[in-house]
Amino acid sequence: MLDIAEELHRWVEQGREFAVATVVAVGGSAPRQPGAALAVDSDGTAIGSVSGGCVEGAVYDLCRQALEDGKTVVERFGYSDEDAFAVGLTCGGIIDILVTPVRGGVHPAALAAAATGEAAALARIVSGPEDLMGRALLVRPDGSYEGKLGGHPELDRTAAGEARAMLDAGRTGTVEIGEDGSRCGQPLTLLVESSVPAPRMIVFGAIDFAAALVRVGKFLGYHVTVCDARPVFATPARFPEADEIVVEWPHRYLESTEVDGRTVLCVLTHDAKFDVPLLQAALKLPVAYVGAMGSRRTHEDRNKRLREVGVTELELARLRSPIGLDLGARTPEETALSIGAEIVASRRGGTGLSLTGAHTPIHHDGPREPTGRIGSVA
């Protein structure tokens, strides 16, 4: 439910009662991943999605029912279920949906944390004793937590520890707690949704291609920074959609700013005096992606210069250059699309090949980092 936290937080502030349907588990070619949610308020207004349109009608009715009776339920839709075909899940997948009325507890606090960009995890019981279904903990990065799952402190501590580990990794998914941990007579399954600040995209080089890439980066959920040493080009007027504009030599800025394993670096300067010291620093950092623009001749010359300043072959192997996938791109917008596609393929473990005639999965399970507030599934 944290994927629609901003809208739901507004509903809480307005005093609206609502029920939330959250994807708990998926199998096969399901269109949405655990954590995806659809919410319905008492007036019948709906936001979000749990299936890309396949079973929305049936889930909408479950939310209305939860608002009426106050009960938490888990429902399964799949290709083995005749009712699933009736409501539209014909893609061959299976999805389990947790439907919970929201009328207090830690849910509003979790929504507030996610809506304001605070790192937090919401852990909810999705399998176990009926009287515990839907109970939740809000877990923060320091390990502190709010709420109670089942009345036994050991259960809460165990669940908080598991949720904190998933939050540290920026992951959303399910975790099993055995009988020894649950202290309730049978195992429990928790859905842990991690809310983390948006990952960073740093675009070096304030050129027209950068303006298009900023738009693509924002669309993909990144916090986008544009950096260029030339103040006449690095201006808000040229990059109105950027979150941050920095006038500084690129390598100096990279050395002073914070990056992590989700950060992507796009070097569009294609000028050796900027590229070489920047890439020399970038290729040593534990970031998700480093790409550099330029022709193949520029790429060969740049690699030669990088070797001369001590960049190793292993480090050079991390460099995506020429940047982007082969889409035949010519315009800034097409080039930005090709760069964005390569970043997604790198993150998700995709091949970049056309799906037509291919025998590869449509949805990859590659262990990649998230691109937005909600973490990826392990």
DALINGI-V140601 format. One record per residue. N is the residue number from 1. RES is the residue in one small letter. OMEGA is omega in whole degrees, 0 to 359 (999 if undefined). Layout:
n:N res:RES omega:OMEGA
n:N res:RES omega:OMEGA
This chain:
n:1 res:m omega:181
n:2 res:l omega:178
n:3 res:d omega:176
n:4 res:i omega:187
n:5 res:a omega:184
n:6 res:e omega:180
n:7 res:e omega:181
n:8 res:l omega:177
n:9 res:h omega:176
n:10 res:r omega:178
n:11 res:w omega:179
n:12 res:v omega:181
n:13 res:e omega:179
n:14 res:q omega:179
n:15 res:g omega:182
n:16 res:r omega:173
n:17 res:e omega:181
n:18 res:f omega:173
n:19 res:a omega:182
n:20 res:v omega:172
n:21 res:a omega:184
n:22 res:t omega:175
n:23 res:v omega:182
n:24 res:v omega:182
n:25 res:a omega:180
n:26 res:v omega:174
n:27 res:g omega:180
n:28 res:g omega:186
n:29 res:s omega:177
n:30 res:a omega:187
n:31 res:p omega:181
n:32 res:r omega:184
n:33 res:q omega:177
n:34 res:p omega:184
n:35 res:g omega:177
n:36 res:a omega:189
n:37 res:a omega:171
n:38 res:l omega:181
n:39 res:a omega:180
n:40 res:v omega:179
n:41 res:d omega:186
n:42 res:s omega:176
n:43 res:d omega:180
n:44 res:g omega:177
n:45 res:t omega:182
n:46 res:a omega:173
n:47 res:i omega:177
n:48 res:g omega:183
n:49 res:s omega:177
n:50 res:v omega:185
n:51 res:s omega:182
n:52 res:g omega:178
n:53 res:g omega:187
n:54 res:c omega:187
n:55 res:v omega:186
n:56 res:e omega:182
n:57 res:g omega:180
n:58 res:a omega:180
n:59 res:v omega:175
n:60 res:y omega:179
n:61 res:d omega:177
n:62 res:l omega:178
n:63 res:c omega:178
n:64 res:r omega:179
n:65 res:q omega:179
n:66 res:a omega:177
n:67 res:l omega:181
n:68 res:e omega:187
n:69 res:d omega:178
n:70 res:g omega:184
n:71 res:k omega:174
n:72 res:t omega:181
n:73 res:v omega:171
n:74 res:v omega:179
n:75 res:e omega:178
n:76 res:r omega:173
n:77 res:f omega:180
n:78 res:g omega:184
n:79 res:y omega:177
n:80 res:s omega:183
n:81 res:d omega:182
n:82 res:e omega:179
n:83 res:d omega:181
n:84 res:a omega:177
n:85 res:f omega:181
n:86 res:a omega:181
n:87 res:v omega:169
n:88 res:g omega:181
n:89 res:l omega:183
n:90 res:t omega:184
n:91 res:c omega:179
n:92 res:g omega:182
n:93 res:g omega:175
n:94 res:i omega:174
n:95 res:i omega:172
n:96 res:d omega:185
n:97 res:i omega:173
n:98 res:l omega:180
n:99 res:v omega:186
n:100 res:t omega:170
n:101 res:p omega:182
n:102 res:v omega:182
n:103 res:r omega:180
n:104 res:g omega:183
n:105 res:g omega:182
n:106 res:v omega:183
n:107 res:h omega:179
n:108 res:p omega:179
n:109 res:a omega:178
n:110 res:a omega:179
n:111 res:l omega:179
n:112 res:a omega:180
n:113 res:a omega:181
n:114 res:a omega:182
n:115 res:a omega:181
n:116 res:t omega:177
n:117 res:g omega:179
n:118 res:e omega:177
n:119 res:a omega:180
n:120 res:a omega:177
n:121 res:a omega:174
n:122 res:l omega:180
n:123 res:a omega:182
n:124 res:r omega:177
n:125 res:i omega:181
n:126 res:v omega:176
n:127 res:s omega:182
n:128 res:g omega:179
n:129 res:p omega:185
n:130 res:e omega:183
n:131 res:d omega:179
n:132 res:l omega:185
n:133 res:m omega:177
n:134 res:g omega:178
n:135 res:r omega:193
n:136 res:a omega:170
n:137 res:l omega:169
n:138 res:l omega:186
n:139 res:v omega:182
n:140 res:r omega:185
n:141 res:p omega:180
n:142 res:d omega:179
n:143 res:g omega:177
n:144 res:s omega:183
n:145 res:y omega:177
n:146 res:e omega:177
n:147 res:g omega:178
n:148 res:k omega:180
n:149 res:l omega:185
n:150 res:g omega:176
n:151 res:g omega:179
n:152 res:h omega:184
n:153 res:p omega:181
n:154 res:e omega:177
n:155 res:l omega:181
n:156 res:d omega:180
n:157 res:r omega:180
n:158 res:t omega:180
n:159 res:a omega:180
n:160 res:a omega:178
n:161 res:g omega:178
n:162 res:e omega:182
n:163 res:a omega:179
n:164 res:r omega:178
n:165 res:a omega:178
n:166 res:m omega:177
n:167 res:l omega:179
n:168 res:d omega:180
n:169 res:a omega:181
n:170 res:g omega:187
n:171 res:r omega:171
n:172 res:t omega:180
n:173 res:g omega:182
n:174 res:t omega:178
n:175 res:v omega:180
n:176 res:e omega:173
n:177 res:i omega:184
n:178 res:g omega:183
n:179 res:e omega:181
n:180 res:d omega:180
n:181 res:g omega:187
n:182 res:s omega:182
n:183 res:r omega:180
n:184 res:c omega:174
n:185 res:g omega:178
n:186 res:q omega:182
n:187 res:p omega:177
n:188 res:l omega:169
n:189 res:t omega:178
n:190 res:l omega:166
n:191 res:l omega:180
n:192 res:v omega:176
n:193 res:e omega:180
n:194 res:s omega:174
n:195 res:s omega:181
n:196 res:v omega:177
n:197 res:p omega:181
n:198 res:a omega:175
n:199 res:p omega:184
n:200 res:r omega:165
n:201 res:m omega:177
n:202 res:i omega:182
n:203 res:v omega:180
n:204 res:f omega:182
n:205 res:g omega:185
n:206 res:a omega:182
n:207 res:i omega:183
n:208 res:d omega:176
n:209 res:f omega:179
n:210 res:a omega:180
n:211 res:a omega:178
n:212 res:a omega:181
n:213 res:l omega:176
n:214 res:v omega:180
n:215 res:r omega:178
n:216 res:v omega:179
n:217 res:g omega:177
n:218 res:k omega:179
n:219 res:f omega:180
n:220 res:l omega:175
n:221 res:g omega:180
n:222 res:y omega:166
n:223 res:h omega:193
n:224 res:v omega:175
n:225 res:t omega:173
n:226 res:v omega:181
n:227 res:c omega:177
n:228 res:d omega:181
n:229 res:a omega:186
n:230 res:r omega:185
n:231 res:p omega:181
n:232 res:v omega:181
n:233 res:f omega:182
n:234 res:a omega:184
n:235 res:t omega:176
n:236 res:p omega:180
n:237 res:a omega:180
n:238 res:r omega:183
n:239 res:f omega:186
n:240 res:p omega:183
n:241 res:e omega:178
n:242 res:a omega:176
n:243 res:d omega:186
n:244 res:e omega:176
n:245 res:i omega:185
n:246 res:v omega:174
n:247 res:v omega:184
n:248 res:e omega:172
n:249 res:w omega:187
n:250 res:p omega:184
n:251 res:h omega:178
n:252 res:r omega:178
n:253 res:y omega:181
n:254 res:l omega:180
n:255 res:e omega:186
n:256 res:s omega:185
n:257 res:t omega:183
n:258 res:e omega:176
n:259 res:v omega:177
n:260 res:d omega:185
n:261 res:g omega:176
n:262 res:r omega:185
n:263 res:t omega:174
n:264 res:v omega:182
n:265 res:l omega:181
n:266 res:c omega:185
n:267 res:v omega:184
n:268 res:l omega:185
n:269 res:t omega:187
n:270 res:h omega:175
n:271 res:d omega:188
n:272 res:a omega:183
n:273 res:k omega:174
n:274 res:f omega:188
n:275 res:d omega:190
n:276 res:v omega:179
n:277 res:p omega:179
n:278 res:l omega:181
n:279 res:l omega:176
n:280 res:q omega:178
n:281 res:a omega:186
n:282 res:a omega:185
n:283 res:l omega:175
n:284 res:k omega:185
n:285 res:l omega:180
n:286 res:p omega:180
n:287 res:v omega:185
n:288 res:a omega:190
n:289 res:y omega:172
n:290 res:v omega:179
n:291 res:g omega:181
n:292 res:a omega:180
n:293 res:m omega:176
n:294 res:g omega:177
n:295 res:s omega:178
n:296 res:r omega:177
n:297 res:r omega:176
n:298 res:t omega:179
n:299 res:h omega:181
n:300 res:e omega:179
n:301 res:d omega:180
n:302 res:r omega:178
n:303 res:n omega:178
n:304 res:k omega:180
n:305 res:r omega:180
n:306 res:l omega:176
n:307 res:r omega:182
n:308 res:e omega:180
n:309 res:v omega:171
n:310 res:g omega:177
n:311 res:v omega:184
n:312 res:t omega:178
n:313 res:e omega:178
n:314 res:l omega:178
n:315 res:e omega:179
n:316 res:l omega:180
n:317 res:a omega:179
n:318 res:r omega:187
n:319 res:l omega:174
n:320 res:r omega:184
n:321 res:s omega:355
n:322 res:p omega:187
n:323 res:i omega:173
n:324 res:g omega:176
n:325 res:l omega:180
n:326 res:d omega:176
n:327 res:l omega:187
n:328 res:g omega:186
n:329 res:a omega:176
n:330 res:r omega:183
n:331 res:t omega:176
n:332 res:p omega:181
n:333 res:e omega:178
n:334 res:e omega:179
n:335 res:t omega:178
n:336 res:a omega:177
n:337 res:l omega:181
n:338 res:s omega:178
n:339 res:i omega:178
n:340 res:g omega:179
n:341 res:a omega:179
n:342 res:e omega:178
n:343 res:i omega:178
n:344 res:v omega:180
n:345 res:a omega:179
n:346 res:s omega:182
n:347 res:r omega:187
n:348 res:r omega:180
n:349 res:g omega:179
n:350 res:g omega:182
n:351 res:t omega:186
n:352 res:g omega:179
n:353 res:l omega:175
n:354 res:s omega:178
n:355 res:l omega:179
n:356 res:t omega:179
n:357 res:g omega:181
n:358 res:a omega:178
n:359 res:h omega:178
n:360 res:t omega:179
n:361 res:p omega:174
n:362 res:i omega:179
n:363 res:h omega:181
n:364 res:h omega:179
n:365 res:d omega:182
n:366 res:g omega:181
n:367 res:p omega:182
n:368 res:r omega:183
n:369 res:e omega:183
n:370 res:p omega:179
n:371 res:t omega:181
n:372 res:g omega:185
n:373 res:r omega:184
n:374 res:i omega:183
n:375 res:g omega:180
n:376 res:s omega:180
n:377 res:v omega:179
n:378 res:a omega:999
